[in-house]
Amino acid sequence: MSSYFKRAILLAFLFLSYSVPIVKSGENVPSSVQEPFYYYDMAYLRGIDRSDLANIRSVWDETLLISTLQGLVNRDSAKLFVNFVQGYGKDVDQFWLETFSKELHCSDGSVRDGWLQHRKRVELKSLDELLDVFADSYKGVVLYDETVPSTVNVALTIAGVENLLPVRYDVTPGSLYDRLVASPEGRCLPTLARLINENGSPMFTGKGKIPETDLDSTGSVKVDPYYWMIEKYFKTGKVNLTEGGYYLDTFWLKRPNGATQNHCLTNRDFIVARKGFFFDLSPWDDEAPNDDPEQPLGADFNAFNAIMRAAYEGTNGQKIIRVAGFTPWDTKYTDHGNVNCKHSGVSTEWRHAEILSNYNGYLDADALGLGAMANASFYQHFPLEDAYPQKKPTVENLREVGLLDENDRPIDKTFVAIYFGDYDSAAWVCQAEPSFWNDPNRGSVPINWAFNPNLADRFAPAFDYFRRTQTPNDFFISGDSGAGYVNPMSYVKPRRFSGLPDGLNVWIEHCAQYFKQWDISGIGFVIDGDAPDCDRKTLSRLAQCAPDGIVTHRGAVVGVVDNPFGDKTPFRPMNSDLANPEHGKQIVLGDVRFDRGPQFNVYRVILWSPTKLKELVELVKSDPDRGSRVEFVDMYTFWLLLKLEAKFLGKDEFDCRL
């Protein structure tokens, strides 16, 4: 029997017999006397007639209004659930609602009541019903100007702070503005804030002074509203500066690309609920963005930095700033399709992440094409436990399954760990896991689920569900680059975009709280992007929250660094990405070397199913020449073996054995 199968048997035995109770923060038992929650089906807003601008506007207006209302309604408790998002052929929101509304059969044999099982569900049938039932949640409206697309993001910021509904100014009969504000036969909601003049002319012109401030205009109609927002809402302490949203503005009305849900309007409820801020700016200073081609060079870039600097200063540099969302690469700022900018999507993503990292920010990367998510404001109220322990391998376990020789050196094999990602976005987890977590082959081979633990803030009940239904072959690590997507070296001086003091300790403290709750002790992939590569000093500092191991972005050596616990933390650069099982077979077997002692190779896969991973394992193991040398292991086993090899060699660094 191979050591892989012996280890699988041992893991199963340990999983079933070794009691690792989930530490409870309180009795998580639903009560039949809980208040009802409300359900609204938004599926009718998924369809769009792209030849009809009036229809495009109507879909945008109503979806944004409902998402904002949901954030206001769910600020203090989970009251309003909506159905909207589709993924992998499923109604994603409906799937999760059903999952959380029924008994949960846990992997330890216990049965728990579902979170929503005993709450009455009340279905609302129209926007008017929504506005009537939740009339106490909003005070009026904030008007924004479609001709100045950025004003929608400023309006959303105001809406969350002032409890208002964002409405696009449009005097067309039957428009949302007409129905809610202007028409005597409508609701006649009061306009309590506006980003457009009363006569409908633009408030922001890109000339003279920025309205209501002493600031000179930047020369950009797009950019000026963001400086207005900084003056009126950041510097006055009205906004929660730890919660940002980077999502498309009304430029989408000109280019409603792909699936309607790609506007990501339903993602915004969470930031509204937490009184956060919104923006959409290019990270580049060497070309004007395609949505504002006449602006002075660098205006977007400067505003991007100004927003993040104001958030940094408003938190005294002592808090981490979440920015949910992602580069809208199919619409703006890249060389994709007819966007007509010069930078690639990847380089734009990396630049974006580097700027955020310069100001103690991180990316919750709601990227196309799984960028849409709904109900995060609802999910945030799930009562998580204080701790979710994992069962990790020990040296004794490795001896028992034959992975160590008599000297406790790893046996002469090629050890392979697969980073199972990318899950640095709550939206990606929400859309992908109805298919992948329920794949019949989950549990058949070791899987290193790279779920960034901070995503539980937006998707708490699912993270609890994953832990309670895991198999012995399900392991949890962090994705890139910890409890959020950052470039760690951009937290370290010199910080090229900000010039700010070192902030890595703030990042490590942020990671540590999530890693402790979810019992994660390794970083599965550090993304350096265009920032400097992580050096040994930085890896040693990161080992404070990731003592078991770190997979780095680039490099030619593996090894160990000292950690703060008087021990060593192993690190190893990522080998490469695998496109599919057949490609993976060629890469994995091609990296096998004989007569060099044990090897340690790690590969990344993106949005693979467990069935796809099992196919890779079987293809590799079936090779008559090299397959028997390859040993697929979980990441914690991989790191422990690597640490033991370094100890045997007496070296802190050695070549990658390729």
Secondary structure, DSSP 4 states (H G I P E B T S, - for coil): --HHHHHHHHHHHHHHHS--PPBPSS-----TTSPPEEEEE-GGGS---TT-HHHHHHHHHHHHHHHHHHHHHTSSS--EEEE--EETTEEHHHHHHHHHTS-EE-TTS-EE--TTTTSPEEEE-SHHHHHHHTGGG--EEEEE-TTSTTHHHHHHHHHHHHTEEEEE---STTSHHIIIII-TTS----EEEESB-TTS-BS--SSSBPTTSSPBP-S-TTTHHHHHHIIIIITTT-S-TTEEEE---GGGGT---SSGGGG-GGGGHHHHHTT-EEE-----SSS--TTSTTSPTTHHHHHHHHHHHHHHHHTTT-S-EEEEE---TTTSSSSSTT---SS-HHHHHHHHHHHHHHTTEEEE---TTS-----HHHHTTS---SB-------HHHHHHTT-B-TTSPBPSSEEEEEEEEEE--HHHHHHHHHHHTT-TTTTSS-EEEEE-GGGHHHHHHHHHHHHHT--TTEEEEBBTTBSSB--GGGGSSS-TTT-PPP-HHHHHHHHHHHHHHHT--EES----TTSPPP-HHHHHHHTTT-TTEEEESS-SEEEEEE-TTSSEEEEEE--EE--SHHHHHHHHHHT--SSS--EEEEEEEES--HHHHHHHHHHHHT-TTTGGGEEE--HHHHHHHHHHHHHHHT-SEEE---
